[in-house]
Amino acid sequence: MKIILVDDERIALEHIRTLIPWEENGYEIAAVATNGRSALRLCEEHRPQIMIVDIRMPVMDGLELIRAVAERGWGVHFIVMSAYEDFNYARQAISLGCVSSYLVKHEVDRDKLILELAKAKLAWEISERQRKLSRSEQLKEAFFAGGQPAKHGGHIARPPLCALLLQADVPFTTIPAVSSLPDTSGTTGWTEGFKHAEKPDWELIGEFAHGPGRLVALYEQRDKSASVQREAFYRLASVVQHGLEDRLGHTVSLYLAFECTDTAHLPVLIRKLEDAARHTVFSGRGVLACADDLPLPVRMAAVNADSSRRWLDASAAYFMREDYGNFESVIKEWFNSLSQPEWNLNGLYEAIRALTALYRERLAALGLPEADPLDPRTAGPLYHVAGIRDRLLCAFRELGEQGSAALKPLSPKLLQALRYLHAHFQDEIGVEDAAIATGISARYLHELFKRELNRTFLDYLTEYRIKQAKLILMREDAKMAEVCARVGYRSPQHFSQVFKRLTGVLPHQFRAKEQAR
């Protein structure tokens, strides 16, 4: 905690300086001054939490200094000292609200000073919490008021400004959402790293949590006469980023945007930052970037279904011909088109949806249950569009290695029956139910299963149910009776018998084996 000593008598300054072991008690004497005017300048430079101030001084006395600091809103708390028991001065000083105690110099000893410092520290901590809450509310209003006057009013900051959005990096999810961040990545304690990253060029004005795992901070450039100190801010942001990553144990991305003219433009800045964070899959994790330098779309592009279909048809045709070289080239060109000339997030979601559908169709041709090629449980966490592309290519490469069955086109009626089975496997269904849903006879559907999948409807249904049960056993702690019911079996005993026949072990043995890995 920083302390500034102010007294026009150097002997008095030296006495206070040597009265206690400051660092051992958690304090640092940041500066000393012999008059109020010098003290005001030093206060702006060092931003102490506590000032120990003499009352009677030349140039600017203690009361004038206290008033000047209070008007600037720096949140300093004062311990006032005087050579006299001047109760009039004491009354005036204490009425200012930021004075924690009024002491007579010759009565101050080591224990008394430590006690009064502790009181001032507590008072500062309480008021600082209140100031932070107030600043956060002001900042929220400034960023989201949309041109409406702020309820709290008051001065926030003067340009040049820089807004910073900090975001805990989390794996990509195929569910489009503005905020898919888990509550486990809170922002408590994030700002501890800010105080260690202070630079003389920029000052932290305040910050607020902006959804789970996100924090918005606003900085003000100290020197208004200088051009915008961009490089200095990048250095500051880099220190904040690395400090957070060391503390949290995972990567954090920082997006920033500068405002050089008017605080009324802060809503524009926050929209830029949110847009940059929304497209983080294109920039990857651990990024430090200015939103204005990113190829963000002017507006979110609508999904171009015709374009997606052309890309999918071309890639599917090469895959079915076992031309894996051209298949990979088409996929890479497709993904490149989503990143240039600007990032196309909706197009990325559509590409993933289309390729996943093709992948599942090929799984069905092999008689395998539906699966997500980007499932983090099997593919691992994915953070960047290149990783998503490569994982999809890998999944299709593995399918191609399964042999000709993966390349065999299935008849539309069989595909329709498989979709029905995948949607209703947990129900009590048979080949007749699937045949009715498909619009063909049960006999003909039975023939389709035997001819194209080399198994009966019941064989396929049983295998699919057991594979779904294995997924539940690997991922969840559900009871066996619940697992049994969720995959379409009424009797846990019958379920266990079928499971062992297909896997060689009982369900609880399978789970224990998986958990031991």
C-alpha positions as MATLAB code, in Angstrom:
seq = 'MKIILVDDERIALEHIRTLIPWEENGYEIAAVATNGRSALRLCEEHRPQIMIVDIRMPVMDGLELIRAVAERGWGVHFIVMSAYEDFNYARQAISLGCVSSYLVKHEVDRDKLILELAKAKLAWEISERQRKLSRSEQLKEAFFAGGQPAKHGGHIARPPLCALLLQADVPFTTIPAVSSLPDTSGTTGWTEGFKHAEKPDWELIGEFAHGPGRLVALYEQRDKSASVQREAFYRLASVVQHGLEDRLGHTVSLYLAFECTDTAHLPVLIRKLEDAARHTVFSGRGVLACADDLPLPVRMAAVNADSSRRWLDASAAYFMREDYGNFESVIKEWFNSLSQPEWNLNGLYEAIRALTALYRERLAALGLPEADPLDPRTAGPLYHVAGIRDRLLCAFRELGEQGSAALKPLSPKLLQALRYLHAHFQDEIGVEDAAIATGISARYLHELFKRELNRTFLDYLTEYRIKQAKLILMREDAKMAEVCARVGYRSPQHFSQVFKRLTGVLPHQFRAKEQAR';
ca = [
       0.000    0.000    0.000;
       1.531    3.325   -1.125;
       2.047    6.209    1.314;
       3.050    9.831    0.672;
       4.393   11.941    3.566;
       3.794   15.705    3.457;
       5.332   18.150    5.971;
       7.219   21.431    5.602;
       9.614   20.395    8.408;
      12.238   17.941    7.170;
      12.997   16.818   10.727;
       9.351   15.849   11.141;
       9.429   13.950    7.820;
      12.539   12.022    8.890;
      11.002   11.233   12.284;
       7.877    9.697   10.699;
       9.948    7.875    8.070;
      12.037    6.111   10.756;
       9.301    5.608   13.347;
       8.159    2.190   12.065;
       9.476   -0.523    9.683;
       7.125    0.394    6.823;
       7.667   -2.570    4.521;
       7.311   -5.084    7.336;
       3.885   -3.626    8.034;
       2.817   -3.768    4.385;
       3.420   -0.130    3.400;
       5.678    1.634    0.905;
       6.703    5.291    1.177;
       6.262    6.253   -2.473;
       7.267    9.920   -2.066;
       7.705   12.832    0.350;
       6.822   16.504   -0.150;
       7.364   19.739    1.774;
       4.280   21.623    0.542;
       0.795   20.927   -0.706;
       1.410   21.863   -4.329;
       4.312   19.422   -4.706;
       2.281   16.807   -2.871;
      -0.615   17.223   -5.334;
       1.707   16.601   -8.279;
       3.252   13.566   -6.585;
      -0.186   12.248   -5.720;
      -1.202   12.340   -9.399;
       2.020   10.571  -10.361;
       2.100    7.825   -7.715;
      -1.612    7.426   -6.842;
      -1.107    6.489   -3.178;
      -3.798    4.975   -1.001;
      -2.863    6.981    2.134;
      -1.278   10.395    2.675;
       0.047   11.601    6.024;
      -0.301   15.379    5.855;
       0.702   18.344    8.015;
      -1.942   21.069    8.316;
       0.107   24.283    8.359;
       2.338   24.487    5.264;
       3.391   27.227    2.822;
       2.174   27.482   -0.815;
      -0.785   25.129   -0.200;
      -1.804   24.035    3.287;
      -3.054   20.591    4.299;
      -6.762   21.384    4.064;
      -6.396   22.811    0.548;
      -4.443   19.725   -0.483;
      -7.085   17.371    0.909;
      -9.861   19.265   -0.893;
      -7.912   19.253   -4.204;
      -7.238   15.508   -4.031;
     -10.853   14.737   -3.069;
     -12.199   16.813   -5.973;
     -10.094   14.780   -8.407;
     -11.652   11.551   -7.191;
      -8.403    9.685   -6.558;
      -9.782    7.908   -3.504;
      -6.912    8.799   -1.154;
      -7.414    8.601    2.623;
      -5.616   11.024    4.915;
      -4.046   10.993    8.322;
      -3.736   14.623    9.374;
      -0.956   15.692   11.761;
      -0.307   19.019   13.463;
       1.991   20.436   16.118;
      -1.027   21.862   17.918;
      -4.359   20.629   19.207;
      -6.220   22.873   16.816;
      -9.781   21.601   17.151;
     -11.077   23.996   14.512;
      -8.678   22.518   11.956;
      -9.510   19.024   13.176;
     -13.225   19.664   12.698;
     -12.692   21.028    9.171;
     -10.398   18.160    8.217;
     -12.666   15.392    9.444;
     -15.707   17.018    7.773;
     -14.072   16.403    4.374;
     -14.939   12.713    4.716;
     -11.657   11.230    3.513;
      -9.733   11.923    6.733;
      -9.502    8.896    9.019;
      -7.737   10.570   11.975;
      -6.286   13.839   13.302;
      -3.090   13.457   15.345;
      -0.903   15.764   17.440;
       2.715   15.250   16.356;
       4.395   15.013   19.769;
       1.839   12.414   20.911;
       2.505    9.999   18.034;
       4.563    6.926   18.863;
       5.215    3.669   17.015;
       2.115    1.806   18.223;
      -0.140    4.817   17.679;
       1.043    5.265   14.094;
       0.593    1.565   13.255;
      -2.938    1.678   14.698;
      -3.921    4.799   12.741;
      -2.442    3.396    9.534;
      -4.520    0.240    9.987;
      -7.669    2.348   10.426;
      -6.847    4.390    7.317;
      -6.148    1.208    5.327;
      -9.493   -0.305    6.326;
     -11.316    2.916    5.473;
      -9.592    3.009    2.071;
     -10.478   -0.632    1.320;
     -14.159   -0.048    2.154;
     -14.404    3.118    0.088;
     -12.431    1.530   -2.774;
     -14.972   -1.285   -3.020;
     -17.735    1.286   -3.226;
     -15.781    3.338   -5.774;
     -15.219    0.260   -7.929;
     -18.919   -0.586   -7.923;
     -19.787    2.977   -8.833;
     -17.161    3.088  -11.591;
     -18.383   -0.222  -12.994;
     -21.942    1.074  -13.194;
     -20.751    4.265  -14.873;
     -18.715    2.314  -17.385;
     -21.604   -0.030  -18.198;
     -23.832    2.950  -18.842;
     -21.176    4.594  -21.013;
     -20.698    1.433  -23.088;
     -24.342    0.389  -23.378;
     -26.419    3.583  -22.963;
     -26.630    3.950  -26.739;
     -26.521    7.720  -26.639;
     -28.814    8.047  -23.615;
     -27.538   10.171  -20.713;
     -25.948    8.101  -17.940;
     -27.956    7.846  -14.741;
     -24.885    8.202  -12.550;
     -23.559   11.112  -14.581;
     -20.151   12.516  -13.838;
     -16.877   12.485  -15.660;
     -15.688    9.042  -16.774;
     -12.564    9.714  -18.816;
     -11.229   11.878  -21.611;
      -9.775   10.552  -24.894;
      -7.457    9.101  -25.963;
      -9.018    5.919  -24.552;
      -8.566    2.224  -25.105;
     -11.216   -0.391  -24.348;
     -10.023   -3.914  -23.631;
     -12.062   -7.129  -23.686;
     -10.444  -10.080  -21.911;
     -11.866  -13.519  -22.651;
     -10.971  -16.909  -21.189;
     -10.248  -19.225  -24.097;
     -12.626  -22.187  -24.332;
     -12.917  -24.870  -27.023;
     -15.060  -24.207  -30.074;
     -18.622  -25.504  -29.941;
     -20.784  -26.301  -32.955;
     -23.764  -24.610  -31.303;
     -23.848  -21.009  -32.594;
     -24.060  -18.625  -29.645;
     -22.839  -15.134  -28.792;
     -21.619  -16.327  -25.412;
     -20.806  -20.005  -25.010;
     -18.390  -19.459  -22.139;
     -18.819  -21.668  -19.062;
     -19.437  -20.231  -15.634;
     -16.346  -22.096  -14.405;
     -14.182  -19.376  -15.968;
     -15.198  -16.487  -13.727;
     -13.404  -13.163  -13.624;
     -12.875  -12.931   -9.867;
      -9.329  -11.795   -9.166;
      -8.526  -10.959  -12.785;
      -7.913   -7.289  -12.017;
      -5.188   -8.159   -9.510;
      -2.833   -8.365  -12.461;
      -3.754   -4.858  -13.650;
      -1.994   -3.054  -10.799;
       1.262   -4.811  -11.623;
       0.944   -3.782  -15.282;
       0.574   -0.050  -14.759;
       2.575    2.028  -17.227;
       3.165    5.783  -17.098;
       1.411    6.248  -20.448;
      -1.975    4.666  -19.603;
      -4.184    4.625  -16.505;
      -6.859    2.061  -15.692;
     -10.211    3.832  -15.262;
     -12.308    0.821  -14.318;
     -13.625   -2.556  -15.364;
     -16.718   -4.767  -15.216;
     -17.589   -8.422  -15.825;
     -19.283   -8.912  -19.181;
     -20.694  -12.419  -19.020;
     -18.992  -15.605  -17.783;
     -15.285  -15.581  -18.474;
     -15.253  -12.056  -19.904;
     -14.075   -8.738  -18.540;
     -14.154   -5.265  -20.105;
     -11.653   -2.627  -18.962;
     -11.220    1.008  -19.966;
      -7.884    2.823  -19.990;
      -7.156    6.525  -20.371;
      -3.951    7.959  -21.818;
      -2.325   10.215  -19.253;
      -0.667   12.664  -21.669;
      -3.474   14.312  -23.634;
      -1.107   16.388  -25.733;
       0.761   13.386  -27.154;
      -0.364   11.205  -30.055;
      -2.029    7.919  -29.156;
       0.549    5.716  -27.436;
      -0.470    2.470  -29.157;
       2.781    0.580  -28.703;
       2.844    1.440  -25.010;
      -0.651    0.042  -24.621;
       0.237   -3.174  -26.443;
       3.108   -3.650  -23.999;
       0.772   -3.043  -21.060;
      -1.837   -5.458  -22.453;
       0.822   -8.121  -23.007;
       1.867   -7.881  -19.346;
      -1.774   -8.193  -18.246;
      -2.311  -11.180  -20.549;
       0.744  -13.143  -19.446;
       0.068  -12.372  -15.789;
      -3.497  -13.676  -16.098;
      -2.423  -16.807  -17.928;
       0.142  -17.603  -15.236;
      -2.474  -17.101  -12.524;
      -5.323  -19.002  -14.243;
      -3.315  -21.816  -15.785;
      -4.920  -21.422  -19.227;
      -4.808  -19.010  -22.132;
      -6.686  -15.714  -22.309;
      -7.409  -13.663  -25.427;
      -7.379   -9.855  -25.410;
      -9.121   -7.666  -27.952;
      -8.687   -3.906  -27.855;
     -10.021   -0.816  -29.602;
      -8.907    2.827  -29.416;
     -11.111    5.934  -29.210;
      -9.418    9.263  -29.875;
     -12.248   11.812  -30.004;
     -15.368   11.245  -27.889;
     -16.534    8.973  -25.045;
     -19.944    8.919  -26.755;
     -18.389    6.420  -29.181;
     -17.826    3.792  -26.472;
     -20.928    1.781  -27.572;
     -19.285    1.425  -31.003;
     -16.109    0.152  -29.333;
     -17.883   -2.514  -27.286;
     -19.698   -3.794  -30.389;
     -16.344   -4.131  -32.182;
     -14.866   -6.000  -29.225;
     -17.854   -8.329  -28.907;
     -17.694   -9.064  -32.622;
     -13.980   -9.858  -32.392;
     -14.575  -12.178  -29.429;
     -17.465  -13.855  -31.268;
     -15.095  -14.709  -34.147;
     -12.330  -16.015  -31.891;
     -12.306  -19.367  -33.737;
     -10.661  -17.544  -36.662;
      -7.943  -15.881  -34.596;
      -7.261  -18.791  -32.233;
      -6.503  -18.742  -28.532;
      -4.063  -16.548  -26.651;
      -4.465  -13.731  -29.160;
      -3.716  -10.059  -28.492;
      -5.223   -8.002  -31.309;
      -6.833   -4.698  -32.169;
     -10.393   -5.222  -33.398;
      -9.850   -2.659  -36.168;
      -7.047   -4.811  -37.626;
      -9.167   -7.978  -37.924;
     -11.131   -8.944  -41.083;
     -14.471   -8.753  -39.274;
     -17.591   -8.659  -41.453;
     -19.529   -5.398  -41.629;
     -22.596   -7.466  -40.806;
     -23.070  -11.166  -40.128;
     -23.398  -12.849  -43.524;
     -26.474  -14.965  -44.163;
     -25.894  -18.640  -44.912;
     -25.454  -19.195  -48.661;
     -27.089  -22.612  -49.019;
     -26.321  -22.878  -52.760;
     -22.622  -22.196  -52.225;
     -22.480  -24.691  -49.362;
     -24.208  -27.320  -51.477;
     -21.707  -26.848  -54.339;
     -18.759  -27.268  -51.996;
     -20.361  -30.326  -50.373;
     -21.272  -31.982  -53.692;
     -17.731  -31.515  -54.993;
     -16.107  -32.915  -51.842;
     -18.579  -35.842  -51.605;
     -17.955  -36.778  -55.243;
     -14.183  -36.959  -54.728;
     -14.602  -38.921  -51.493;
     -16.876  -41.493  -53.110;
     -14.324  -41.925  -55.948;
     -11.568  -42.442  -53.342;
      -9.779  -39.399  -54.743;
      -8.566  -38.236  -51.341;
      -6.067  -35.740  -52.745;
      -8.748  -33.690  -54.498;
     -11.145  -34.271  -51.578;
      -8.688  -32.599  -49.195;
      -7.990  -29.805  -51.694;
     -11.704  -28.974  -51.964;
     -12.147  -28.980  -48.180;
      -9.154  -26.663  -47.746;
     -10.412  -24.292  -50.457;
     -13.854  -24.311  -48.820;
     -12.433  -23.364  -45.427;
     -10.131  -20.744  -46.963;
     -13.185  -19.100  -48.544;
     -14.661  -18.739  -45.047;
     -11.634  -16.775  -43.801;
     -11.012  -14.481  -46.785;
     -11.573  -11.698  -47.579;
     -13.464  -11.542  -44.263;
     -14.406  -14.006  -41.560;
     -17.678  -15.846  -42.244;
     -18.827  -17.416  -38.980;
     -22.272  -18.487  -40.212;
     -20.631  -20.049  -43.248;
     -18.311  -21.999  -40.938;
     -21.250  -23.370  -38.961;
     -22.977  -24.382  -42.205;
     -19.822  -26.089  -43.538;
     -19.469  -28.063  -40.297;
     -23.156  -29.022  -40.376;
     -22.995  -30.211  -44.000;
     -19.765  -32.191  -43.564;
     -21.021  -33.741  -40.325;
     -24.183  -34.884  -42.123;
     -22.038  -36.461  -44.876;
     -19.855  -38.118  -42.246;
     -22.869  -39.603  -40.469;
     -24.287  -40.866  -43.731;
     -21.018  -42.731  -44.344;
     -21.107  -44.115  -40.790;
     -24.558  -45.479  -41.497;
     -23.176  -47.203  -44.601;
     -20.729  -48.995  -42.299;
     -23.492  -49.910  -39.886;
     -22.049  -47.624  -37.200;
     -24.014  -45.332  -34.880;
     -24.159  -41.586  -35.369;
     -21.124  -39.700  -34.090;
     -19.826  -36.159  -34.068;
     -16.428  -35.917  -35.804;
     -15.676  -32.841  -33.657;
     -16.688  -34.410  -30.343;
     -14.065  -33.060  -27.870;
     -14.112  -36.384  -26.033;
     -12.561  -38.059  -29.056;
     -11.095  -35.195  -31.102;
      -9.803  -33.198  -28.156;
     -10.499  -29.480  -27.665;
     -10.470  -27.375  -30.841;
      -9.795  -23.635  -30.782;
      -8.985  -22.617  -34.358;
     -10.631  -23.019  -37.743;
      -7.535  -24.793  -39.076;
      -7.809  -27.389  -36.309;
     -11.495  -27.936  -37.113;
     -10.696  -28.404  -40.805;
      -7.867  -30.834  -40.065;
      -9.993  -32.860  -37.637;
     -12.759  -33.237  -40.242;
     -10.209  -34.346  -42.826;
      -8.814  -36.859  -40.350;
     -12.303  -38.235  -39.607;
     -13.011  -38.771  -43.319;
      -9.548  -40.284  -43.823;
     -10.311  -42.807  -41.064;
     -13.639  -43.586  -42.727;
     -11.902  -44.214  -46.040;
      -9.608  -46.693  -44.315;
     -12.683  -48.726  -43.313;
     -12.856  -49.983  -46.894;
     -15.374  -49.927  -49.679;
     -18.392  -50.062  -47.363;
     -17.849  -46.436  -46.397;
     -17.932  -45.440  -50.058;
     -21.066  -47.392  -50.940;
     -24.076  -45.142  -51.547;
     -27.128  -46.191  -49.552;
     -30.584  -46.194  -51.053;
     -32.823  -43.269  -50.000;
     -35.346  -45.602  -48.323;
     -32.663  -47.279  -46.226;
     -31.254  -43.904  -45.206;
     -34.769  -42.840  -44.190;
     -35.196  -46.002  -42.113;
     -31.815  -45.476  -40.447;
     -32.752  -41.928  -39.497;
     -35.970  -43.270  -37.951;
     -34.023  -45.933  -36.036;
     -31.447  -43.404  -34.774;
     -34.245  -41.140  -33.547;
     -36.314  -43.887  -31.842;
     -33.807  -46.557  -30.769;
     -34.694  -45.951  -27.103;
     -38.324  -46.929  -27.814;
     -39.765  -50.411  -28.298;
     -39.523  -50.538  -32.113;
     -39.250  -53.245  -34.750;
     -38.805  -53.517  -38.484;
     -42.554  -52.989  -38.990;
     -42.452  -49.581  -37.273;
     -39.508  -48.463  -39.402;
     -41.208  -49.763  -42.545;
     -44.381  -47.771  -41.824;
     -42.318  -44.604  -41.172;
     -40.439  -45.190  -44.434;
     -43.494  -46.041  -46.568;
     -42.383  -49.488  -47.689;
     -43.146  -53.055  -46.638;
     -41.341  -54.684  -43.743;
     -40.166  -57.477  -46.072;
     -38.602  -55.024  -48.525;
     -36.919  -53.082  -45.701;
     -35.516  -56.348  -44.327;
     -34.060  -57.066  -47.771;
     -32.485  -53.569  -47.925;
     -30.728  -54.122  -44.595;
     -29.392  -57.521  -45.666;
     -28.318  -56.388  -49.140;
     -26.744  -53.009  -48.287;
     -25.578  -53.439  -44.681;
     -25.171  -57.225  -44.522;
     -27.162  -57.457  -41.312;
     -30.797  -57.623  -40.198;
     -32.779  -54.712  -38.795;
     -32.594  -56.282  -35.322;
     -28.830  -56.817  -35.601;
     -28.291  -53.174  -36.529;
     -30.678  -51.929  -33.799;
     -28.958  -54.060  -31.139;
     -25.476  -52.908  -32.151;
     -26.603  -49.293  -32.210;
     -28.187  -49.542  -28.757;
     -25.082  -51.116  -27.222;
     -22.808  -48.486  -28.803;
     -25.035  -45.767  -27.346;
     -24.904  -47.508  -23.970;
     -21.088  -47.544  -24.145;
     -21.081  -43.786  -24.742;
     -23.314  -43.213  -21.689;
     -21.138  -45.464  -19.533;
     -17.989  -43.607  -20.619;
     -19.366  -40.090  -20.191;
     -21.860  -40.262  -17.326;
     -22.274  -41.747  -13.860;
     -25.812  -42.974  -14.543;
     -27.154  -46.037  -12.743;
     -27.414  -49.258  -14.756;
     -31.205  -49.242  -14.641;
     -31.195  -45.754  -16.149;
     -28.675  -46.722  -18.863;
     -30.788  -49.769  -19.688;
     -33.979  -47.703  -20.086;
     -32.270  -44.962  -22.121;
     -31.146  -47.419  -24.796;
     -34.453  -49.262  -25.181;
     -34.259  -52.222  -22.787;
     -36.864  -52.891  -20.137;
     -34.946  -55.590  -18.253;
     -31.511  -54.705  -16.797;
     -30.681  -58.421  -16.784;
     -31.452  -58.796  -20.492;
     -29.501  -55.611  -21.226;
     -26.443  -56.973  -19.361;
     -26.620  -60.266  -21.270;
     -26.792  -58.520  -24.655;
     -24.024  -56.100  -23.665;
     -21.690  -58.957  -22.680;
     -22.497  -60.904  -25.851;
     -21.426  -57.958  -28.024;
     -18.533  -56.599  -25.944;
     -17.266  -59.551  -23.936;
     -17.744  -57.778  -20.578;
     -20.626  -56.712  -18.360;
     -21.669  -53.017  -18.343;
     -20.160  -52.261  -14.911;
     -16.895  -53.946  -15.950;
     -16.776  -51.843  -19.114;
     -17.255  -48.636  -17.089;
     -14.561  -49.594  -14.569;
     -12.140  -50.320  -17.398;
     -12.829  -46.962  -19.060;
     -12.492  -45.036  -15.799;
      -9.156  -46.717  -15.094;
      -7.681  -45.328  -18.334;
];
